[in-house]
C-alpha cells in the first residue's frame, strides 16, 4: 500500500487533519522555519499531534542555504556554510529555474555579478554544480539545536540532507547512536554513494528537488530515481510531486503520469514537499490524489 510523509510548517493549523488521512505514515518537520520558545516544547506538541505516527526531523547538514537578504545585481549573498569553488561559476536558485553568476567567493560570501532578478532571502536553497565545490563543516547550528531537543523528548527519526558518503550517516550516529536515518540523495556524489557504497546503514530517499538540478543532464533524473528504489525497496521519493496543485486544485496530466510512473518503478513511499504543503487545501488534495492513483494501480 502506498504511504505518504507530509512536510509541515511547525504551527500549521491543519496538522491533525493531515495525520488522520489514511495514507499518511508520518510528518516531516520543516526546520528552517521560525519557531517560538523552546524546541523541546515544540517537539512535544508535534509528537502529540502526530498521534503515534513518525515525526521526522529534517537536518540540513551540508545543504547550501542563503543566510541573509540580497538584492542583485552586483550584490553579495551570505551562505550557511563556508565553501571553496573555482570561479566564475553558475549558481542555481528556485529548483533550478533561476541562475546567476558568482564572480568570487570569500568564506561564506558569494560576490555576485547578476540575478536572480529579485530579492534573495534567508532559508532559500542554492545549488552550485561544479566538481571543485567543497562545503566546509557539516551540521548547522539549527541542526544541533534540534538534535539536542529531540534527545530530550526521545525522538530518533531523522532525515539527513545531501548524504554523499557513509561518513555522513556515521556522523549522525555518533551523536545519536540509535538514530533512524533517511539519507536524502541530492547530488552526483550522492548517487556514487548509492551505486558503490550503500548497504543498509540508512533508508534512502530520492530527493528530486535538488537531485534534478545537481545531475549532469536533466534527463538523468529518471534513471537515478529508479536506481535508488532498486537498491532500497523501502526508499522514499520526494519533491516535485503534484506541483500543479500549488497553483490550482485541478491537477495536471503530467503530475498524474509522473506519480503513476514512480509507482510502476516500485515506489511505495512518497513525501509531499514544500510547494503543496503550506496550505490545507493543496496538501489534502495531494493526499487524496495520491491515494486515488495508487488505488487505481493496485485494484
C-alpha positions as CSV (number, residue, x, y, z in Angstrom):
1,X,0.0,0.0,0.0
2,X,1.3,3.5,-0.9
3,X,2.1,5.7,2.1
4,X,2.9,9.4,2.4
5,X,5.0,11.6,4.6
6,X,3.8,15.2,4.7
7,X,6.1,18.2,5.1
8,X,4.6,20.5,7.8
9,X,5.4,24.1,9.0
10,X,5.7,23.9,12.8
11,X,2.5,25.8,13.5
12,X,0.3,24.7,10.7
13,X,-3.4,24.6,11.8
14,X,-4.3,21.6,9.8
15,X,-1.7,19.1,11.2
16,X,-4.3,16.9,12.9
17,X,-6.4,16.6,9.7
18,X,-3.3,15.5,7.8
19,X,-2.3,12.9,10.4
20,X,-5.8,11.4,10.2
21,X,-5.6,10.8,6.4
22,X,-5.5,7.1,5.8
23,X,-2.3,7.0,3.7
24,X,-0.2,9.3,5.9
25,X,2.6,7.4,7.7
26,X,4.4,10.4,9.2
27,X,5.3,14.1,9.2
28,X,8.5,15.9,8.2
29,X,9.2,19.0,10.3
30,X,10.3,21.9,8.2
31,X,13.2,23.0,10.4
32,X,14.2,26.2,8.5
33,X,11.0,28.0,9.5
34,X,10.9,30.3,12.5
35,X,9.9,28.9,15.9
36,X,8.9,30.4,19.3
37,X,10.1,29.3,22.7
38,X,11.8,26.0,23.4
39,X,12.3,23.5,20.7
40,X,11.8,20.8,23.2
41,X,8.2,22.0,23.9
42,X,7.6,22.4,20.2
43,X,8.6,18.8,19.5
44,X,6.5,17.5,22.4
45,X,3.5,19.3,20.9
46,X,4.1,17.9,17.4
47,X,4.6,14.4,18.9
48,X,1.2,14.6,20.4
49,X,-0.3,15.8,17.2
50,X,1.4,13.1,15.2
51,X,-0.6,10.6,17.4
52,X,1.9,7.7,17.2
53,X,2.9,8.3,13.5
54,X,6.5,9.1,12.7
55,X,7.8,12.7,13.2
56,X,10.9,13.2,11.0
57,X,13.4,16.0,11.9
58,X,14.9,17.3,8.6
59,X,18.6,18.2,9.2
60,X,20.0,20.5,6.5
61,X,23.6,19.3,7.1
62,X,25.8,20.4,4.1
63,X,22.9,21.7,2.0
64,X,23.7,25.3,0.9
65,X,21.1,27.9,2.0
66,X,21.0,31.6,1.9
67,X,21.7,33.3,5.3
68,X,20.8,37.0,4.6
69,X,18.9,39.2,2.2
70,X,20.5,40.3,-1.1
71,X,19.3,42.4,-3.9
72,X,21.1,41.8,-7.3
73,X,22.9,42.8,-9.4
74,X,26.5,43.1,-8.0
75,X,25.4,42.1,-4.5
76,X,26.8,39.6,-2.0
77,X,24.9,36.6,-0.8
78,X,25.8,35.1,2.5
79,X,25.5,31.3,2.9
80,X,25.0,29.0,5.9
81,X,28.4,27.3,5.2
82,X,31.8,28.4,4.1
83,X,32.7,27.0,0.7
84,X,35.5,26.8,-1.8
85,X,34.8,26.6,-5.6
86,X,36.6,27.7,-8.8
87,X,35.1,31.0,-10.0
88,X,33.4,32.3,-12.0
89,X,30.7,29.7,-11.6
90,X,26.9,29.5,-12.0
91,X,24.6,29.3,-9.0
92,X,21.0,28.0,-9.4
93,X,18.0,29.2,-7.4
94,X,14.3,28.2,-7.2
95,X,14.8,24.5,-8.0
96,X,17.0,25.4,-11.0
97,X,14.5,27.8,-12.6
98,X,16.8,30.8,-12.0
99,X,20.6,31.2,-12.4
100,X,23.2,33.8,-11.5
101,X,27.0,34.2,-11.9
102,X,29.3,34.0,-8.9
103,X,32.4,36.2,-9.5
104,X,34.3,35.5,-6.3
105,X,33.9,33.5,-3.1
106,X,35.1,34.7,0.3
107,X,34.3,32.1,3.0
108,X,30.5,32.0,3.1
109,X,30.2,35.2,1.0
110,X,29.3,34.9,-2.7
111,X,30.1,38.0,-4.7
112,X,27.5,38.0,-7.5
113,X,27.5,39.5,-10.9
114,X,23.8,39.2,-11.8
115,X,20.5,37.7,-10.9
116,X,18.3,36.2,-9.8
117,X,16.3,39.3,-10.7
118,X,14.5,39.6,-7.4
119,X,15.4,39.8,-3.7
120,X,17.1,36.7,-2.3
121,X,16.0,35.8,1.2
122,X,17.1,33.7,4.2
123,X,16.4,29.9,4.0
124,X,16.4,29.7,0.2
125,X,18.4,26.8,-1.1
126,X,21.2,27.4,-3.7
127,X,22.9,24.8,-5.9
128,X,26.5,25.2,-7.2
129,X,27.0,22.3,-9.6
130,X,30.8,22.2,-10.1
131,X,33.3,19.4,-9.3
132,X,35.6,21.8,-7.5
133,X,32.9,22.7,-4.9
134,X,33.9,21.9,-1.3
135,X,31.4,22.6,1.5
136,X,33.1,23.2,4.9
137,X,31.5,21.9,8.0
138,X,28.6,19.6,8.4
139,X,25.7,20.1,10.9
140,X,24.3,23.7,11.1
141,X,23.7,25.4,14.4
142,X,20.0,24.8,13.9
143,X,20.6,21.1,13.2
144,X,22.5,20.7,16.5
145,X,19.7,22.5,18.5
146,X,17.1,20.1,17.0
147,X,19.3,17.1,17.8
148,X,19.7,18.2,21.4
149,X,15.9,18.9,21.8
150,X,15.0,15.6,20.1
151,X,17.1,13.6,22.5
152,X,15.3,15.2,25.4
153,X,11.9,14.1,24.1
154,X,13.0,10.7,22.9
155,X,12.8,11.4,19.1
156,X,15.2,9.3,17.0
157,X,13.8,9.8,13.4
158,X,16.0,12.0,11.2
159,X,16.3,12.9,7.5
160,X,19.8,13.9,6.6
161,X,20.3,16.2,3.6
162,X,22.9,15.8,0.9
163,X,24.3,12.5,2.0
164,X,27.3,11.7,-0.1
165,X,29.2,9.0,1.9
166,X,28.8,6.5,4.7
167,X,30.7,9.0,6.9
168,X,27.7,11.4,6.7
169,X,25.5,8.7,8.3
170,X,28.2,7.8,10.8
171,X,28.5,11.5,12.0
172,X,24.8,11.5,12.9
173,X,25.0,8.1,14.6
174,X,28.0,9.4,16.7
175,X,25.6,12.0,18.1
176,X,22.5,9.7,18.3
177,X,23.6,6.1,18.5
178,X,20.2,4.6,17.8
179,X,19.1,7.2,15.2
180,X,16.8,6.0,12.5
181,X,18.1,7.8,9.4
182,X,16.7,8.6,6.0
183,X,19.7,9.5,3.7
184,X,18.5,12.2,1.2
185,X,20.2,11.6,-2.1
186,X,20.5,15.0,-3.8
187,X,23.8,15.1,-5.8
188,X,26.1,13.3,-8.2
189,X,28.3,12.3,-5.3
190,X,25.2,11.0,-3.5
191,X,24.4,8.8,-6.5
192,X,28.0,7.5,-6.3
193,X,27.4,6.5,-2.7
194,X,24.2,4.7,-3.7
195,X,25.8,2.8,-6.5
196,X,29.1,1.9,-4.9
197,X,28.9,2.0,-1.1
198,X,25.4,1.9,0.4
199,X,24.4,-1.2,2.3
200,X,21.6,-0.8,4.8
201,X,23.1,1.8,7.2
202,X,20.2,4.1,6.3
203,X,17.0,4.3,4.4
204,X,17.3,6.0,1.0
205,X,15.4,9.0,-0.3
206,X,15.3,10.1,-3.9
207,X,15.1,13.9,-3.1
208,X,14.2,15.1,-6.6
209,X,14.1,18.8,-5.8
210,X,17.9,19.2,-5.7
211,X,18.8,15.9,-7.4
212,X,17.2,17.1,-10.7
213,X,19.4,20.3,-10.6
214,X,22.6,18.6,-9.5
215,X,22.8,15.8,-12.1
216,X,25.0,16.3,-15.1
217,X,22.0,16.2,-17.5
218,X,18.3,16.8,-16.6
219,X,17.0,13.6,-18.2
220,X,19.4,11.5,-16.0
221,X,17.0,12.0,-13.1
222,X,14.7,9.2,-14.2
223,X,17.5,6.6,-14.2
224,X,18.8,7.9,-10.9
225,X,15.4,7.7,-9.2
226,X,14.9,4.2,-10.5
227,X,18.4,3.1,-9.3
228,X,17.6,4.3,-5.8
229,X,14.5,2.2,-5.4
230,X,16.2,-0.8,-7.0
231,X,18.9,-0.6,-4.2
232,X,16.3,0.0,-1.4
233,X,12.8,-1.2,-2.0
234,X,11.7,0.8,1.1
235,X,13.1,4.0,-0.4
236,X,11.1,7.3,-0.3
237,X,10.6,9.5,-3.3
238,X,10.2,13.2,-2.6
239,X,9.8,16.6,-4.1
240,X,8.2,17.8,-7.4
241,X,5.1,15.7,-6.6
242,X,1.9,17.3,-7.8
243,X,3.4,20.8,-8.1
244,X,0.4,21.9,-10.2
245,X,-1.7,21.8,-7.0
246,X,0.2,24.7,-5.6
247,X,-1.5,26.9,-8.3
248,X,-4.8,25.1,-8.8
249,X,-6.7,22.3,-7.2
250,X,-7.1,20.8,-10.7
251,X,-4.0,18.5,-11.2
252,X,-2.1,18.4,-14.4
253,X,-1.9,15.4,-16.7
254,X,1.9,15.5,-16.3
255,X,1.7,15.3,-12.5
256,X,-0.6,12.3,-12.6
257,X,1.6,10.5,-15.1
258,X,4.7,11.2,-13.0
259,X,3.3,9.6,-9.9
260,X,1.9,6.7,-11.8
261,X,5.4,6.1,-13.3
262,X,7.0,6.2,-9.8
263,X,4.6,3.6,-8.5
264,X,5.4,1.4,-11.5
265,X,9.1,1.8,-10.7
266,X,8.4,0.3,-7.3
267,X,8.0,3.3,-5.0
268,X,5.6,2.7,-2.1
269,X,6.6,5.7,0.0
270,X,6.2,9.3,-1.1
271,X,7.0,12.6,0.6
272,X,5.0,15.7,-0.3
273,X,7.1,18.8,-0.3
274,X,7.0,22.5,0.5
275,X,5.2,23.6,-2.7
276,X,1.9,22.0,-1.8
277,X,2.2,21.5,1.9
278,X,1.9,25.2,3.0
279,X,-1.9,25.2,2.6
280,X,-4.5,22.9,3.8
281,X,-6.5,22.5,0.6
282,X,-3.5,21.7,-1.6
283,X,-2.0,19.1,0.7
284,X,-5.3,17.3,1.3
285,X,-5.9,17.4,-2.4
286,X,-2.5,15.9,-3.0
287,X,-3.1,13.1,-0.5
288,X,-6.5,12.3,-2.0
289,X,-5.0,12.2,-5.5
290,X,-2.1,10.0,-4.5
291,X,-4.5,7.5,-2.8
292,X,-6.7,7.5,-5.9
293,X,-3.8,6.9,-8.3
294,X,-2.5,4.1,-6.1
295,X,-6.0,2.5,-5.7
296,X,-6.4,2.6,-9.5
297,X,-3.0,0.9,-10.0
298,X,-3.5,-1.8,-7.4
299,X,-7.2,-2.6,-7.9
